[in-house]
Amino acid sequence: MTDTRTEMIRERLARELAPASLEIIDESAKHAGHAGAASGGGHFIVHIVADAFRDKTLIQRHRLVYDAVGDIMHREIHALSIQAKTPDEI
């Protein structure tokens, strides 16, 4: 199931933001017993590099990521840590 959630996140981010680079780390196992884990939601870290973030504030970048995965938030994702950069920032 974890691989399925990771792929769901990857597919949505790729479709919406066309990233130059995308890494998704599933840390769900580290949060076993946590309320979010009990409800089935996973804990993920996303490192994403995309032109879509150019001239955007940190909050605007995070909103773009959350908008892309919005339909699976709170069902498949309990916590999402985001590092969003432009290609010029790496």
C-alpha positions as CSV (number, residue, x, y, z in Angstrom):
1,M,0.0,0.0,0.0
2,T,2.9,2.4,0.8
3,D,4.2,2.0,-2.8
4,T,0.7,2.8,-4.1
5,R,0.5,6.0,-2.1
6,T,4.0,7.1,-3.2
7,E,3.0,6.5,-6.8
8,M,-0.2,8.4,-6.4
9,I,1.7,11.4,-5.0
10,R,4.3,11.1,-7.8
11,E,1.7,10.9,-10.6
12,R,-0.2,14.0,-9.3
13,L,2.9,16.1,-8.8
14,A,4.3,15.1,-12.2
15,R,1.1,15.9,-14.0
16,E,0.5,19.2,-12.3
17,L,4.0,20.6,-11.9
18,A,6.2,18.9,-14.5
19,P,9.2,18.7,-12.1
20,A,12.8,18.5,-13.3
21,S,13.5,16.4,-10.2
22,L,11.2,14.7,-7.7
23,E,12.0,12.5,-4.7
24,I,9.4,11.2,-2.4
25,I,10.4,9.6,0.9
26,D,7.8,7.5,2.8
27,E,8.4,7.9,6.6
28,S,5.2,6.2,7.6
29,A,6.9,3.4,9.4
30,K,8.6,5.9,11.7
31,H,5.1,7.1,12.9
32,A,3.5,3.8,13.7
33,G,1.1,4.2,16.6
34,H,0.6,7.9,15.8
35,A,-3.1,9.0,15.4
36,G,-2.6,9.8,11.7
37,A,-1.0,6.4,11.0
38,A,-3.8,4.7,12.8
39,S,-6.3,6.3,10.4
40,G,-4.3,5.0,7.4
41,G,-2.6,8.3,6.3
42,G,1.1,8.2,5.6
43,H,3.9,10.6,6.4
44,F,5.9,11.7,3.4
45,I,8.8,14.1,2.5
46,V,8.8,15.6,-0.9
47,H,11.8,17.1,-2.6
48,I,10.7,18.7,-5.8
49,V,12.4,21.0,-8.3
50,A,10.2,22.7,-10.9
51,D,10.0,25.8,-13.0
52,A,6.4,26.2,-11.7
53,F,7.9,27.6,-8.5
54,R,9.8,30.5,-10.2
55,D,8.8,33.8,-8.6
56,K,6.7,32.1,-6.0
57,T,6.9,32.6,-2.2
58,L,7.4,29.6,0.0
59,I,3.7,29.5,0.9
60,Q,2.7,29.7,-2.8
61,R,5.0,26.8,-3.6
62,H,3.5,24.7,-0.9
63,R,0.0,25.6,-2.1
64,L,0.9,24.3,-5.5
65,V,2.1,21.0,-4.1
66,Y,-1.0,20.7,-1.8
67,D,-3.3,21.6,-4.7
68,A,-1.8,18.8,-6.8
69,V,-2.4,16.2,-4.1
70,G,-5.5,17.7,-2.6
71,D,-7.8,14.8,-3.4
72,I,-5.7,12.3,-1.4
73,M,-4.8,14.6,1.6
74,H,-6.2,13.3,4.9
75,R,-7.1,10.0,3.3
76,E,-3.8,8.7,2.0
77,I,-1.5,11.4,3.4
78,H,-1.5,12.5,7.0
79,A,1.7,14.6,6.9
80,L,3.6,16.1,4.1
81,S,7.0,17.8,4.4
82,I,7.8,19.8,1.3
83,Q,11.1,21.2,0.0
84,A,10.2,23.0,-3.2
85,K,12.9,24.7,-5.4
86,T,13.4,26.1,-8.9
87,P,16.2,24.6,-11.0
88,D,18.2,27.8,-10.4
89,E,18.1,27.1,-6.6
90,I,19.8,23.7,-6.6
